[in-house]
Amino acid sequence: MTNPISDIEKADVILVAGSNTTETHPVISSAIKRAVKFGGTKLIVADPRRIELKKHAHLSLSPNPGSDIAWINGMIRVILEEGLEDAAYIKERTEGIDALREAVAPYTPEHVEELTGIPAEQLIQAALVYAGVEKGSILYCMGITQHTTGTDNVKALANLSMVCGNVGIEGGGVNPLRGQNNVQGACDMGGLPDVYPGYRKVHEEPHALSMEKAWGVSGLSRTPGLTATEMVDAAIKGGLKALYVIGENPLVSEADLNHAEKAFHNLDFLVVQDIFLTETAQAADVVLPALCFAEKDGTFTNTERRVQRVRNAVEGPEGVPTDWEVTCEVARRMGVDMSYPSAEAIFDELASVTPAFGGLSYERLDGEGIPWPCPTADHPGTPRLHVESFAKGKGTFFPVAFTPAAETPDADYPLVLTTGRVLYHYHTGTMTRKSDGLNQQVGECFVEMNREDAREKNLAHGDMATLFSRRGKIKARVNISGRMEQGTVFLPFHFAEAAANRLTNAKLDPVSKIPEFKVCAVTVEKA
């Protein structure tokens, strides 16, 4: 997030795009609702479903799945046409406005209505509301990123924010809501195939040289590794022979799951390190132990970039080493002397080699945590990014054009499937589905459908239905719901026995390499 969570309640307008916030980020949704109820903040919600947060919205948009660039560009066009842009901010702090103006010109409200299904008057109203106040915050989640155009979707939102001067101010910003605990921290620590800690690119010589010096080695590769989705394809083709999976359950969470299963079966060796015997662990040659969150000592970094101390509240099972001790022991047996006296020593090394974390230490993190960048020991941390200037100087507008999803409905597969979470379960259900109370709330997979779509397929509420895509099929309980627009169905992805990802499309965003989980074509029949 460019801004802290506390800034949500300081915004004059909040645009929530592609986020079912009340079910996926309930704490942050409470901040949004407080801002609306007590702070007079205006709320715009853009989501294909009639999610609960829309009940609190001043304006609700229901774009067709996969059409986000069109309506965002349309809002920008209206703002520029009406002269509501922040001209001083654009002149002083940005570059490329003329190219953006040219790029959004075709996105008239009428054309956007054709592409997205959003009525032209609604689009105009949304643009006027967002641009008509001083401070606008944009919140988005995987409904924006999990597309073949996910990177361009984010660029479009950044363009919208900068046009109105909302980046680098209190109550503003472009704020992604992270999907899993400490996923921000994992990325910060270099848990990506193309960066060292602090997002320093492995192919950039100064970064590689600094790490070689710090570690006392030479010849570190300048070539980025594979993303998780690329590993699946590499395993299918035989180029990847072994895989070590830590705290992840890809045999439920990967797109086009039938394809992923073939890839895993093609491996010579699979290691899984986890707290439960997940579906992926059941396929492993070796299963290693792990500690849960309450048994760890270390740091987590939350969605607002705040690095926080974590202390074990309970002791782990007897004989189970900490996660980092397992990693070090594996490294030692492979011939690398990786030894540390404590988790704190690992953090100190991280701070010593990563400028953005140079001022962080366990002692300083003893309070409420510190948001990075924090380059020196006397630096207070950075709750808001880009306040005085952007990291590169001026912020650049990146014009993007609407392109359809990789797979659209046709006569054989006439419905659009989108996927997501429900309040009572988390990700692949590794932990939540072991709770009787949560299973009583939602105990099986369901397909949420519009009444007209269900009637056309002769389906009643509570029936069992079979969903087919070009990649697979599953069975799910029919839930006829007023939340769905006609032509679109929704599946939660928590249920291994009815895995939504047997249906989803593994086509990737060319930059982020994230699959298009949120749009694929399906048909539904009575089981």
Disulfide bonds with the S-S distance in Angstrom:
none
